[in-house]
Amino acid sequence: MGRRRRSYLVGGVFHLTARTQGKQPWFTPGVRTAIVEHLAEAVRRTTTDVLAYAIMPNHLHLVVRQGRDPLSHLMQPLMRRTSLLVQRVHGVEGHVFERSYRDHTCRDSEYTRNAIVYTHLNPVRAELVEDASRYPWTSHAAYLSAGAGGRLPSWIAVIDGLRLFSPSGNGGVGRASANYAEYVLCRRRCDLAASAELRGVVTPRALEPPNVTGGDSCWSRLYAPVLGNGATHGRAEGVGRERRVPDLGDIATQTIVDSGSPVRLEQVRSACKDRGVVKMRRTVVRRLRAAGYSGSAIARYLGVSDQCVSAILRAEAD
């Protein structure tokens, strides 16, 4: 049987999973911490965004938005470094992962929201902790911290993930974070209601998820157009022959042209602090982000810090 071709969909969202051989709990606390560090480094080397992650004792979950790179550009270095780490720490010989990673396309906003929450609730459902906030190897805490104005890891696309939980009329990061917390609580109640010994204890009203129509609108604006234009399966180079993916320079140049601004691209990519240049730089950042480029890729192209790009995107969400 031939190898299954990986999905390749610029801007598409995927739920990725990888499990250890025989479900062995080789990802001990120290190893989990190192895996998170390896993941952060792998993300910075690709155009793929991580919306959510969870590192469990014997498997890992990632919810990602694909950039121009194949998913393998993120997963192969991560799994290779994880394997070497496990072999060194635990004296394991042979394969660490039972197979290559699995990928599932998130076709709509509801599927993506549930994939994010499922990922963050994994430690609770595995009975490792009673509260997801007490498990340090997921991005759950960052989703809660965003609502309080906390400093966010630059390599996790928390703001993009939170947008999918926005209530009607948006309301900014704070309301989206509060809505996310309520959504997580609702899913946990559903888990409890499904338990035979607790069935009937949780009221139907408590199982109703919060209003996320703002998140659905966000999906339609940022994700659905890509999915609607043909989810393609196959190698990245094959897709490249069918349709050319605009690069950062093309998009940045067209953004400036469309605005009618006298600002030049080289000014946008410089340290110029002129008000008009700063305004155009923000517009370019938002356009590149909507085109599927990661915050790190945008920062590298414009010659600014990851924190600068994150601040621009956060201001837009507010």
C-alpha positions in Angstrom: 0.0 0.0 0.0 1.4 3.4 -1.0 1.9 6.2 1.5 -1.1 8.5 2.0 -0.5 11.9 0.6 -0.6 14.7 3.1 -3.2 17.4 2.9 -1.9 20.7 1.7 -4.2 23.7 2.2 -2.8 27.2 2.6 -4.8 28.8 5.4 -6.5 25.6 6.3 -6.9 24.4 9.9 -5.8 20.9 11.0 -6.0 18.9 14.1 -2.7 16.9 14.4 -2.0 14.0 16.7 1.0 11.8 17.3 1.2 8.9 19.8 4.1 6.9 21.4 4.8 3.3 20.5 2.5 1.1 22.6 1.1 4.2 24.3 4.2 4.2 26.6 4.2 7.2 29.0 7.6 8.4 27.9 6.7 12.1 28.0 7.5 12.6 31.6 7.3 16.2 33.0 10.8 17.2 32.0 10.4 15.7 28.6 7.0 17.5 28.1 8.7 20.8 28.9 11.4 20.2 26.4 8.8 19.2 23.8 7.1 22.5 24.2 10.5 24.3 23.7 11.1 22.2 20.6 7.6 23.0 19.3 8.2 26.7 19.8 11.5 26.5 17.8 9.9 24.5 15.0 7.1 27.0 14.7 9.5 29.9 14.3 11.1 28.1 11.3 7.9 27.6 9.4 4.9 29.6 8.2 2.5 27.4 10.1 0.6 28.8 13.1 -0.2 26.8 16.2 -3.6 27.7 17.5 -3.6 25.2 20.4 -1.4 22.4 21.8 -1.3 19.8 24.5 1.6 17.5 25.4 0.3 14.4 27.2 2.3 11.6 28.8 2.0 9.3 25.7 0.8 11.6 22.9 0.5 15.2 21.7 -2.3 17.3 20.1 -1.8 20.3 17.9 -4.4 22.5 16.2 -2.6 24.5 13.5 -3.3 26.8 10.6 -1.1 25.9 7.6 1.0 28.5 6.0 2.8 28.1 2.7 5.0 25.2 4.1 3.8 21.6 4.1 2.8 20.4 7.6 5.8 18.1 7.6 8.1 21.1 7.9 6.7 21.6 11.4 6.1 18.0 12.4 9.2 16.1 11.2 11.7 18.2 13.2 9.4 18.1 16.2 9.0 14.4 16.2 12.7 13.7 15.3 13.9 15.9 18.3 11.3 14.3 20.6 12.4 10.8 19.6 16.1 11.6 20.2 15.1 13.1 23.6 13.1 10.1 24.7 15.8 7.7 23.5 18.4 9.6 25.5 16.3 10.1 28.7 14.6 6.7 28.9 17.1 4.5 27.1 14.6 3.6 24.4 15.8 1.8 21.3 13.9 1.9 18.1 10.8 3.9 17.2 9.4 6.2 19.8 6.2 7.1 17.8 3.8 4.3 16.7 3.4 5.9 13.3 3.7 9.2 11.5 1.4 11.9 12.7 -2.4 12.0 11.9 -4.0 15.0 10.4 -7.7 15.9 10.4 -9.0 18.9 8.5 -11.2 21.3 10.5 -13.9 22.2 8.0 -15.9 24.8 9.9 -15.8 27.1 12.9 -17.6 24.7 15.2 -15.2 21.8 14.4 -12.2 24.1 15.0 -13.6 25.4 18.3 -14.2 21.9 19.5 -10.7 20.8 18.4 -9.2 23.6 20.5 -11.3 22.8 23.5 -10.8 19.1 23.1 -7.0 19.6 23.0 -7.1 21.8 26.2 -9.4 19.4 28.1 -7.3 16.3 27.3 -5.5 16.4 30.7 -8.8 16.7 32.6 -10.4 13.9 30.6 -7.4 11.7 31.3 -7.8 12.5 35.0 -4.4 14.0 35.3 -5.8 17.2 36.8 -9.3 18.4 37.8 -8.8 21.9 36.3 -7.2 22.4 32.9 -5.5 25.5 34.3 -3.4 23.3 36.5 -1.7 21.4 33.6 1.2 23.5 32.4 1.8 21.7 29.1 -1.1 23.1 27.1 -1.9 26.5 25.6 -5.1 26.8 27.8 -3.5 29.2 30.2 -2.5 31.6 27.4 -6.2 31.7 26.2 -7.2 32.8 29.7 -4.3 35.2 30.1 -5.1 37.0 26.9 -8.4 38.2 28.4 -6.5 39.7 31.4 -4.0 41.5 29.1 -1.2 39.1 30.0 1.9 38.7 27.9 1.4 36.0 25.4 4.0 33.6 23.9 4.8 35.0 20.5 4.8 31.6 18.8 1.2 30.7 19.7 -1.6 32.3 17.6 -3.8 32.8 20.7 -5.6 35.9 19.3 -6.5 34.1 16.2 -7.8 31.1 18.2 -9.8 33.4 20.5 -11.5 35.1 17.6 -13.4 31.9 16.9 -15.0 32.3 20.4 -16.1 35.9 19.9 -19.7 36.7 20.8 -22.1 38.6 18.7 -20.7 42.0 17.9 -17.2 40.9 18.7 -16.2 42.9 21.8 -12.4 42.4 21.7 -10.0 39.9 23.2 -11.4 40.2 26.7 -14.9 39.1 25.8 -13.6 36.4 23.5 -11.5 35.0 26.3 -14.4 35.1 28.7 -16.5 33.3 26.1 -13.8 30.8 25.6 -13.7 30.0 29.3 -17.5 29.6 29.3 -17.3 27.3 26.2 -14.7 25.1 28.0 -17.0 24.9 31.1 -19.9 24.0 28.9 -18.0 21.1 27.3 -16.9 19.9 30.7 -20.5 19.9 31.8 -21.4 17.8 28.8 -18.7 15.3 29.8 -20.2 15.1 33.3 -23.8 14.8 31.9 -22.6 11.9 29.7 -21.4 10.0 32.8 -23.9 7.3 33.9 -23.6 8.2 37.6 -24.1 11.9 36.9 -26.7 11.8 34.2 -29.6 14.1 35.0 -27.7 16.1 37.5 -26.6 18.8 35.0 -29.6 20.8 33.6 -30.1 21.1 29.8 -29.7 24.9 30.1 -26.2 24.5 31.6 -25.2 22.5 28.5 -26.0 25.3 26.1 -22.8 26.8 24.7 -22.3 30.6 24.7 -23.1 32.8 21.8 -20.2 32.6 19.3 -21.7 34.2 16.2 -18.8 36.7 16.1 -16.5 33.7 15.8 -18.5 32.2 13.0 -18.2 35.5 11.1 -14.5 35.5 11.7 -14.3 32.0 10.3 -16.2 33.0 7.2 -13.9 36.0 6.7 -10.5 34.3 7.3 -10.9 30.6 6.8 -13.9 29.6 4.7 -12.8 31.4 1.5 -9.7 29.3 1.4 -11.6 26.1 2.1 -14.3 27.0 -0.4 -11.8 27.5 -3.2 -10.8 23.8 -3.1 -9.3 21.9 -0.3 -6.4 20.1 -2.1 -4.7 16.9 -1.1 -1.3 16.1 -2.4 2.3 17.3 -2.3 2.9 21.0 -1.9 4.9 21.2 -5.1 2.0 19.7 -7.0 -0.4 22.4 -5.7 2.2 25.0 -6.6 1.9 24.1 -10.3 -1.9 24.4 -10.2 -2.1 27.8 -8.4 0.6 30.2 -7.3 0.5 31.2 -3.7 1.4 35.0 -3.5 4.5 35.7 -1.5 4.8 38.3 1.2 6.3 40.9 -1.1 3.5 40.6 -3.7 0.8 41.0 -1.0 2.6 43.9 0.7 3.1 45.7 -2.5 -0.5 45.2 -3.6 -1.7 46.4 -0.2 0.2 49.7 -0.6 -1.1 50.1 -4.2 -4.7 49.4 -3.2 -4.5 52.1 -0.4 -3.3 54.8 -2.8 -0.7 55.8 -0.2 2.6 57.5 -1.2 4.4 55.2 1.3 7.0 52.9 -0.3 7.6 49.3 0.5 11.1 49.9 1.6 9.8 52.4 4.2 7.4 49.8 5.6 10.3 47.4 5.9 12.5 49.9 7.7 12.6 51.4 11.2 10.8 54.5 9.9 8.4 55.9 12.6 6.5 58.3 10.4 2.8 58.2 11.2 1.8 57.3 7.6 4.4 54.6 7.4 3.5 53.1 10.8 -0.2 53.0 9.8 0.6 51.3 6.5 2.9 48.8 8.3 -0.1 47.8 10.5 -2.3 47.4 7.4 0.3 45.2 5.7 0.7 43.1 8.9 -3.1 42.5 9.0 -3.2 41.7 5.2 -0.3 39.2 5.5 -1.9 37.6 8.5 -5.3 37.2 6.7 -3.3 35.6 3.8 -2.2 32.8 6.1 1.3 33.9 7.0 2.5 33.3 10.6 3.4 36.1 12.9 7.0 35.0 12.9 7.2 35.0 9.1 5.7 38.5 9.0 8.1 39.7 11.6 11.1 38.3 9.7 9.9 39.9 6.4 9.3 43.3 7.8 12.4 43.3 10.1 10.4 43.8 13.3 10.0 41.7 16.4 7.4 39.0 17.0 6.1 41.1 19.8 5.5 44.0 17.5 3.4 41.9 15.1 1.5 40.4 18.0 0.7 43.9 19.4 -0.6 45.0 16.0 -2.9 42.0 15.7 -4.0 42.3 19.3 -5.0 46.0 18.7 -7.0 45.0 15.7 -8.9 42.3 17.8 -9.6 44.9 20.5 
